[in-house]
Amino acid sequence: MAYLLNVIYLAAIVLALPWLLYQRIRHGKYREGWDAKFWGRLPKRSGNKPCIWLHAVSVGEVNLLEPLLKRWERLHPDWDVVISTTTQTGYHLARKKYGPRTVVYCPLDFTWAVRRAMRRLSPTLLVLAELELWPNLVSAARQYGVKVAVVNGRLGEKSFRGYRWIAWLVRRVLRQIDLIAAQNDTYGERFLALGARPMSIHTTGSIKFDGARTDRNAPETQRLARLAGISPEDTVFLAGSTQDPEESLGLSTFERLSTEFPRLKLLLVPRHPERFDEVAALLDRRGISWQRRSHLTPDSCPLTPAPRVLLVDVVGELGHWWGTAKIAFVGGSLTNRGGQNMIEPAGYGAAVSFGPNTWNFRDVVTLLLDGQAAAVVRDQSELDGFVRRCLTDATFADDLGGRAQELVLQQQGAADRTIELLERLILNEFIESRLDQPHKQQIEQKETKITKKNSRPFVSLRFLRFLLFKSLVRCG
């Protein structure tokens, strides 16, 4: 099966080659990391320290790792940390956020690449963020005795339907995963339906709540506000993680209201860096005064008067820019993207809005809407109306933002629950490494009986393993 997958992957690359070349030439993508991606030539780790390998696909998952990493290193300062990403933007953000830790491109799912990567990194624990079910990578980890965990596990309805077409393959992958820390019970049930072992599935909540910033007076947010000439008297309307045509909609709302509300400012933050120039051309065509974030430096001469529209064309700053916003629109929600992370502006207490297409964040959206902590805008007219109401009714905007921030604070704790599960996982590995084969078989038989008897058996299993651990410690 592994070699059949190699053939399929190679065929897919050949078919996609014209598109890859176009993206490389037109947008500068796919130019880096091919030695690591195709051949698995990652930096060779030296020494005998235990190692945790954290894999995050792109920018969102890279940011997600922050609360986990802080807690892990506080508990395990002696462990080496390796962080891998798939995309170029994710790689550069990870190097910026997490250096001097080792940051690499994750190898593609070819047998020769993932096996070489395992030999060179020699990890103790492989942690996959959200949903990264690569058969050869997971199999290589198991082959080299590496524990595998999925954290902040998310399995949307669309992905679930797609995976059911290849359920025979997905089941083989899921059965090799030691821990699946799902965001909610619905996701957990979907993992179970696809063949994951019941013992491996736990519900932790979303780590994205733990990573949410809530302090508008944080140094980095204040620095950016000063850099952009944003004063406390200004009202910032920020349209973030946007896709075409959401920038145009946000800009039209600003143009309609800017004369009536002279302290209104607009910040546009496109989701993809390759669209920065496209949005800049849009701003030029509209004939308004604007500036690029990349041109703002402490030594740059401010424009007079300061433009009221800012294009944030820098990756990795959106989480801080949300702290300047009093009114927020979260993009990817008026297109077929399925939404973007609305927890960040909610954490700052902004008046949050988004479109109706938010299936990738359905659970978060449900929480916000049930708590009257966000608004859905379906078109240009509704976006205009929402921003206008926030500008004319301060109580409405403050209450909406206050409820959103309170909800975020109430939902925090998933990172701690996830770390506890990872701790148990490495404890279990230690126990198993000290047992002979007959003892292992006895445990497996007991686990099977518990699984059949109880759909949430971890308390009983935990007690069993605790007794085993204590006996092993006493025996030396």
C-alpha positions as CSV (number, residue, x, y, z in Angstrom):
1,M,0.0,0.0,0.0
2,A,2.8,2.4,0.9
3,Y,4.4,2.1,-2.6
4,L,1.0,2.4,-4.3
5,L,0.6,5.7,-2.5
6,N,4.0,6.8,-3.7
7,V,2.8,6.2,-7.3
8,I,-0.4,8.1,-6.7
9,Y,1.5,11.1,-5.1
10,L,3.9,11.2,-8.0
11,A,1.1,11.1,-10.6
12,A,-0.7,13.9,-8.7
13,I,2.5,16.1,-8.8
14,V,3.0,15.4,-12.5
15,L,-0.6,16.4,-13.2
16,A,-0.3,19.5,-11.0
17,L,3.1,20.6,-12.4
18,P,1.8,23.3,-14.8
19,W,-0.2,24.9,-11.9
20,L,2.8,24.6,-9.6
21,L,5.1,26.3,-12.1
22,Y,2.6,29.1,-12.6
23,Q,2.3,29.7,-8.9
24,R,6.1,29.6,-8.6
25,I,6.6,32.2,-11.4
26,R,3.6,34.4,-10.7
27,H,3.4,34.4,-6.9
28,G,6.8,33.1,-5.8
29,K,5.3,30.0,-4.1
30,Y,6.9,26.5,-4.0
31,R,10.4,27.8,-4.4
32,E,11.8,26.6,-1.0
33,G,12.3,23.5,0.9
34,W,12.2,20.9,-1.9
35,D,15.2,19.0,-0.5
36,A,13.4,18.6,2.8
37,K,10.0,18.0,1.2
38,F,10.9,15.5,-1.5
39,W,13.9,13.7,0.1
40,G,13.3,14.2,3.8
41,R,16.7,15.8,4.3
42,L,16.1,17.6,7.6
43,P,18.8,18.7,10.0
44,K,20.1,15.7,11.9
45,R,19.4,15.9,15.6
46,S,22.3,15.1,17.9
47,G,22.4,13.9,21.4
48,N,20.0,11.6,23.3
49,K,17.4,14.1,24.5
50,P,13.7,13.2,24.1
51,C,12.1,15.2,21.2
52,I,8.7,16.4,20.4
53,W,7.9,17.1,16.7
54,L,5.0,19.5,16.2
55,H,3.6,19.7,12.8
56,A,1.5,22.7,11.6
57,V,0.3,23.1,8.0
58,S,0.2,26.9,7.7
59,V,-0.2,30.2,9.5
60,G,-3.3,29.3,11.5
61,E,-1.9,26.1,12.8
62,V,1.5,27.7,13.5
63,N,-0.2,30.3,15.7
64,L,-2.2,27.5,17.4
65,L,1.0,25.8,18.7
66,E,1.9,28.8,20.9
67,P,-0.1,28.0,24.0
68,L,0.8,24.3,23.7
69,L,4.5,25.0,23.3
70,K,4.7,27.3,26.3
71,R,3.1,24.8,28.5
72,W,5.2,21.9,27.2
73,E,8.5,23.6,27.6
74,R,7.6,24.7,31.1
75,L,7.0,21.1,32.0
76,H,9.8,19.6,29.9
77,P,12.7,22.1,29.5
78,D,15.0,19.2,28.7
79,W,13.2,18.1,25.6
80,D,14.3,19.1,22.1
81,V,11.5,20.8,20.0
82,V,11.1,20.5,16.2
83,I,8.4,22.4,14.4
84,S,7.5,21.6,10.8
85,T,5.2,23.4,8.4
86,T,3.9,22.7,4.8
87,T,3.5,26.2,3.4
88,Q,6.1,28.9,2.8
89,T,4.2,31.5,4.8
90,G,3.8,29.1,7.6
91,Y,7.5,28.3,7.6
92,H,8.6,31.9,7.8
93,L,6.1,32.7,10.5
94,A,7.3,29.7,12.5
95,R,10.9,30.8,12.2
96,K,9.9,34.3,13.3
97,K,7.8,33.1,16.3
98,Y,9.7,30.1,17.5
99,G,13.3,30.5,16.6
100,P,15.9,29.5,17.7
101,R,14.0,26.1,17.9
102,T,14.5,23.9,14.9
103,V,11.9,24.8,12.2
104,V,11.7,22.7,9.0
105,Y,9.5,21.9,6.0
106,C,7.6,18.7,6.6
107,P,8.5,16.0,4.1
108,L,5.9,15.0,1.5
109,D,4.2,11.7,2.2
110,F,6.6,9.6,0.2
111,T,8.0,6.6,2.0
112,W,11.7,7.5,1.4
113,A,11.1,11.1,2.6
114,V,9.2,10.4,5.8
115,R,11.5,7.5,6.8
116,R,14.6,9.6,6.3
117,A,13.0,12.4,8.3
118,M,12.3,10.0,11.2
119,R,15.8,8.7,11.2
120,R,17.3,12.2,11.2
121,L,15.0,13.8,13.8
122,S,14.5,10.6,15.9
123,P,11.5,12.1,17.7
124,T,9.8,10.7,20.8
125,L,6.4,12.2,20.1
126,L,4.8,13.4,16.8
127,V,2.0,15.9,17.3
128,L,-0.2,16.8,14.3
129,A,-2.3,20.0,14.5
130,E,-6.0,19.7,13.6
131,L,-6.2,17.2,10.8
132,E,-3.1,15.8,9.0
133,L,-3.8,12.2,8.1
134,W,-0.8,11.2,6.0
135,P,-0.6,7.4,5.8
136,N,3.1,7.0,5.2
137,L,4.1,9.6,7.8
138,V,2.0,8.0,10.5
139,S,3.2,4.5,9.5
140,A,6.9,5.6,9.6
141,A,6.4,7.1,13.1
142,R,4.9,3.8,14.3
143,Q,7.8,1.9,12.5
144,Y,10.3,3.9,14.5
145,G,8.5,3.6,17.8
146,V,7.2,7.2,17.9
147,K,3.9,8.0,19.6
148,V,1.5,9.9,17.4
149,A,-1.1,12.5,18.6
150,V,-3.6,14.7,16.8
151,V,-4.3,17.8,18.8
152,N,-7.2,20.3,18.4
153,G,-8.6,17.6,16.1
154,R,-11.2,19.0,13.6
155,L,-13.2,16.9,11.2
156,G,-15.7,19.1,9.4
157,E,-18.8,17.6,7.7
158,K,-17.3,18.1,4.2
159,S,-14.0,16.4,5.1
160,F,-15.9,13.6,6.8
161,R,-17.9,12.9,3.7
162,G,-14.8,12.9,1.6
163,Y,-12.9,10.6,3.9
164,R,-15.8,8.1,3.9
165,W,-15.0,7.4,0.2
166,I,-11.6,6.1,1.3
167,A,-12.7,4.8,4.7
168,W,-10.6,1.6,4.3
169,L,-7.4,3.7,4.0
170,V,-8.4,6.3,6.7
171,R,-9.2,3.5,9.1
172,R,-5.7,2.1,8.8
173,V,-4.2,5.5,9.5
174,L,-6.5,6.3,12.5
175,R,-5.9,2.9,14.1
176,Q,-2.2,3.8,14.3
177,I,-2.8,7.1,16.1
178,D,-2.3,6.9,19.9
179,L,-4.3,10.1,20.8
180,I,-6.9,12.2,19.1
181,A,-7.7,15.3,21.1
182,A,-10.9,16.5,19.4
183,Q,-12.3,20.0,19.7
184,N,-15.8,18.7,20.4
185,D,-17.9,15.6,20.7
186,T,-19.2,15.8,17.1
187,Y,-15.7,15.7,15.7
188,G,-14.8,12.9,18.1
189,E,-17.8,10.9,16.9
190,R,-16.7,11.4,13.3
191,F,-13.2,10.2,14.0
192,L,-14.7,7.1,15.7
193,A,-17.0,6.5,12.7
194,L,-14.0,6.5,10.4
195,G,-12.3,3.8,12.4
196,A,-10.3,5.5,15.2
197,R,-9.9,3.4,18.4
198,P,-12.3,4.5,21.1
199,M,-9.5,4.5,23.6
200,S,-7.6,7.2,21.6
201,I,-10.4,9.8,21.4
202,H,-10.9,12.6,23.9
203,T,-12.7,15.9,23.8
204,T,-10.7,18.9,24.9
205,G,-12.2,22.0,23.4
206,S,-10.5,24.3,21.0
207,I,-6.9,25.4,21.7
208,K,-7.6,28.5,19.7
209,F,-9.5,30.0,22.6
210,D,-6.3,29.6,24.8
211,G,-4.2,31.4,22.2
212,A,-6.6,34.4,22.0
213,R,-5.1,37.7,23.1
214,T,-7.4,39.9,25.2
215,D,-5.2,42.9,26.2
216,R,-5.6,45.9,23.9
217,N,-2.8,47.6,25.8
218,A,-0.2,44.9,25.0
219,P,3.1,46.4,23.8
220,E,3.0,45.0,20.3
221,T,-0.6,46.1,19.7
222,Q,0.2,49.6,21.0
223,R,3.4,49.7,18.9
224,L,1.5,48.9,15.7
225,A,-1.2,51.5,16.5
226,R,1.4,54.2,17.0
227,L,3.1,53.1,13.7
228,A,-0.1,53.5,11.8
229,G,-1.1,56.8,13.5
230,I,-4.1,55.3,15.2
231,S,-5.2,57.4,18.2
232,P,-7.7,56.5,21.0
233,E,-10.3,58.8,19.3
234,D,-10.2,56.8,16.1
235,T,-12.7,54.0,15.4
236,V,-10.9,51.2,13.5
237,F,-12.9,49.0,11.2
238,L,-10.8,45.9,10.4
239,A,-11.6,43.4,7.6
240,G,-9.2,40.5,8.3
241,S,-8.4,37.2,6.6
242,T,-10.3,38.4,3.5
243,Q,-10.6,36.9,0.1
244,D,-11.9,38.4,-3.1
245,P,-14.4,40.2,-3.2
246,E,-14.5,40.9,0.5
247,E,-11.9,43.7,0.4
248,S,-14.0,45.5,-2.1
249,L,-17.1,45.2,0.1
250,G,-15.2,46.5,3.1
251,L,-13.8,49.4,1.1
252,S,-17.3,50.3,-0.2
253,T,-18.6,50.3,3.4
254,F,-15.8,52.7,4.4
255,E,-16.4,55.0,1.4
256,R,-20.1,55.3,2.2
257,L,-19.5,56.1,5.9
258,S,-16.1,58.0,5.9
259,T,-17.5,61.5,5.3
260,E,-20.2,61.1,8.0
261,F,-17.7,59.6,10.4
262,P,-14.3,61.4,10.0
263,R,-12.6,59.4,12.7
264,L,-13.3,56.1,11.0
265,K,-10.3,54.2,9.7
266,L,-10.1,51.0,7.6
267,L,-7.6,48.2,7.9
268,L,-7.5,45.5,5.2
269,V,-5.7,42.3,5.9
270,P,-5.9,39.8,3.0
271,R,-5.7,36.1,3.9
272,H,-3.0,35.2,1.2
273,P,0.2,37.2,0.7
274,E,0.1,36.6,-3.1
275,R,-3.0,38.9,-3.2
276,F,-1.3,41.9,-1.5
277,D,-0.5,43.5,-4.8
278,E,-4.0,42.7,-6.2
279,V,-5.6,44.5,-3.3
280,A,-3.2,47.4,-3.7
281,A,-4.3,47.8,-7.3
282,L,-7.9,47.8,-6.1
283,L,-7.2,50.6,-3.7
284,D,-5.4,52.6,-6.5
285,R,-8.4,52.2,-8.8
286,R,-10.8,53.5,-6.1
287,G,-8.7,56.7,-5.9
288,I,-8.5,56.9,-2.1
289,S,-5.6,57.8,0.1
290,W,-4.0,54.7,1.5
291,Q,-0.7,53.2,2.6
292,R,1.1,49.9,3.0
293,R,2.0,48.4,6.3
294,S,5.3,47.3,4.9
295,H,6.3,50.9,4.3
296,L,5.7,51.9,7.9
297,T,8.9,51.9,9.9
298,P,9.9,53.8,13.1
299,D,12.2,55.9,10.8
300,S,9.7,56.5,8.0
301,C,8.3,60.0,7.6
302,P,4.5,59.9,8.3
303,L,2.3,61.1,5.5
304,T,0.3,64.3,6.1
305,P,-2.5,64.0,6.5
306,A,-2.3,60.4,7.5
307,P,-4.2,58.1,5.2
308,R,-7.3,56.5,6.7
309,V,-6.9,53.2,4.9
310,L,-4.1,50.8,5.7
311,L,-3.3,47.6,3.7
312,V,-1.6,45.2,6.1
313,D,0.8,43.4,3.7
314,V,2.9,41.6,6.4
315,V,2.3,38.0,7.5
316,G,1.9,37.2,11.1
317,E,0.7,40.5,12.5
318,L,-3.1,40.1,12.3
319,G,-3.4,38.8,15.8
320,H,-2.0,42.1,17.1
321,W,-3.9,44.3,14.6
322,W,-7.2,42.9,15.9
323,G,-6.4,44.7,19.1
324,T,-6.7,48.1,17.4
325,A,-10.2,47.3,16.0
326,K,-13.5,48.3,17.5
327,I,-15.5,46.9,14.6
328,A,-14.4,43.6,12.9
329,F,-15.3,41.7,9.8
330,V,-13.8,38.2,9.6
331,G,-13.2,37.1,6.0
332,G,-13.5,33.9,4.1
333,S,-17.2,33.9,5.1
334,L,-18.8,35.6,2.1
335,T,-16.9,33.2,-0.2
336,N,-16.6,29.4,-0.4
337,R,-13.7,29.3,2.0
338,G,-15.8,28.3,5.0
339,G,-14.7,31.1,7.3
340,Q,-11.6,32.1,9.3
341,N,-10.7,32.4,12.9
342,M,-13.2,34.8,14.6
343,I,-11.9,34.0,18.1
344,E,-9.1,36.6,17.8
345,P,-11.2,39.7,17.4
346,A,-13.7,38.3,19.9
347,G,-10.9,38.0,22.5
348,Y,-10.2,41.7,22.2
349,G,-13.9,42.6,22.7
350,A,-14.4,43.9,19.2
351,A,-17.9,44.0,17.7
352,V,-17.5,41.0,15.5
353,S,-19.3,40.2,12.2
354,F,-18.8,37.6,9.5
355,G,-20.7,36.1,6.5
356,P,-23.0,33.1,6.5
357,N,-20.4,30.7,5.1
358,T,-18.6,29.6,8.3
359,W,-18.8,25.8,8.2
360,N,-15.1,25.4,9.2
361,F,-15.9,27.1,12.5
362,R,-19.4,26.0,13.0
363,D,-19.0,25.2,16.7
364,V,-17.4,28.6,17.5
365,V,-20.1,30.4,15.4
366,T,-22.8,28.6,17.3
367,L,-21.3,29.7,20.6
368,L,-21.0,33.3,19.5
369,L,-24.5,33.6,18.0
370,D,-26.2,31.8,20.9
371,G,-24.4,34.1,23.3
372,Q,-25.5,37.2,21.2
373,A,-21.8,37.9,20.8
374,A,-21.5,38.4,17.0
375,A,-23.5,39.3,13.9
376,V,-23.9,37.6,10.5
377,V,-23.8,39.9,7.5
378,R,-24.9,38.4,4.2
379,D,-24.2,41.1,1.7
380,Q,-23.0,44.7,1.1
381,S,-26.1,46.2,2.5
382,E,-26.0,44.2,5.8
383,L,-22.3,45.0,6.2
384,D,-23.0,48.7,5.8
385,G,-25.8,48.5,8.3
386,F,-23.8,46.6,10.9
387,V,-20.9,49.1,10.7
388,R,-23.2,52.1,10.8
389,R,-25.0,50.8,13.9
390,C,-21.7,50.2,15.7
391,L,-20.7,53.8,14.9
392,T,-24.0,55.3,16.0
393,D,-24.9,53.1,18.9
394,A,-21.9,52.7,21.2
395,T,-23.8,50.7,23.7
396,F,-24.7,48.1,21.0
397,A,-21.0,47.8,19.9
398,D,-19.7,47.7,23.5
399,D,-22.2,45.1,24.6
400,L,-21.6,42.9,21.6
401,G,-17.8,43.0,22.1
402,G,-18.1,42.5,25.9
403,R,-20.1,39.4,25.5
404,A,-17.7,38.0,22.9
405,Q,-14.7,38.6,25.1
406,E,-16.4,37.0,28.1
407,L,-17.3,33.9,26.0
408,V,-13.7,33.5,24.9
409,L,-12.5,33.7,28.5
410,Q,-15.0,31.1,29.6
411,Q,-13.9,28.6,26.9
412,Q,-10.3,28.6,27.7
413,G,-8.5,25.5,29.1
414,A,-8.2,23.3,26.1
415,A,-4.4,23.6,26.0
416,D,-4.1,22.5,29.6
417,R,-6.4,19.5,28.9
418,T,-4.3,18.6,25.8
419,I,-1.0,18.8,27.7
420,E,-2.4,16.5,30.3
421,L,-3.3,13.9,27.7
422,L,0.1,14.2,26.1
423,E,1.7,13.7,29.5
424,R,-0.3,10.6,30.0
425,L,0.8,9.4,26.5
426,I,4.5,9.6,27.3
427,L,3.8,8.1,30.8
428,N,2.1,5.1,29.1
429,E,5.1,4.8,26.7
430,F,7.4,4.6,29.7
431,I,5.3,1.9,31.4
432,E,5.1,-0.1,28.2
433,S,8.8,0.1,27.7
434,R,9.3,-1.5,31.1
435,L,6.9,-4.4,30.6
436,D,7.7,-7.8,29.1
437,Q,5.5,-9.2,26.3
438,P,3.2,-11.3,28.5
439,H,2.4,-8.2,30.6
440,K,1.7,-6.2,27.5
441,Q,-0.7,-8.8,26.2
442,Q,-2.5,-8.8,29.5
443,I,-3.0,-5.0,29.4
444,E,-4.2,-5.2,25.8
445,Q,-6.8,-7.8,26.8
446,K,-8.0,-5.7,29.7
447,E,-8.1,-2.5,27.5
448,T,-10.2,-4.4,25.0
449,K,-12.7,-5.5,27.7
450,I,-12.9,-1.9,29.0
451,T,-13.4,-0.5,25.5
452,K,-16.4,-2.9,24.9
453,K,-17.9,-2.1,28.3
454,N,-17.5,1.7,28.4
455,S,-17.5,4.3,25.6
456,R,-15.5,6.7,27.8
457,P,-13.1,4.3,29.6
458,F,-10.1,6.5,30.3
459,V,-10.7,6.8,34.1
460,S,-10.6,3.0,34.6
461,L,-7.6,2.6,32.3
462,R,-5.8,5.5,34.0
463,F,-6.3,3.8,37.3
464,L,-4.9,0.5,35.9
465,R,-1.8,2.2,34.5
466,F,-1.3,4.2,37.7
467,L,-1.0,0.9,39.6
468,L,1.3,-0.6,37.1
469,F,3.5,2.5,37.1
470,K,3.7,2.5,40.9
471,S,4.7,-1.2,41.0
472,L,7.4,-0.6,38.3
473,V,8.9,2.4,40.2
474,R,9.1,0.3,43.3
475,C,10.8,-2.5,41.5
476,G,13.3,-0.1,40.1
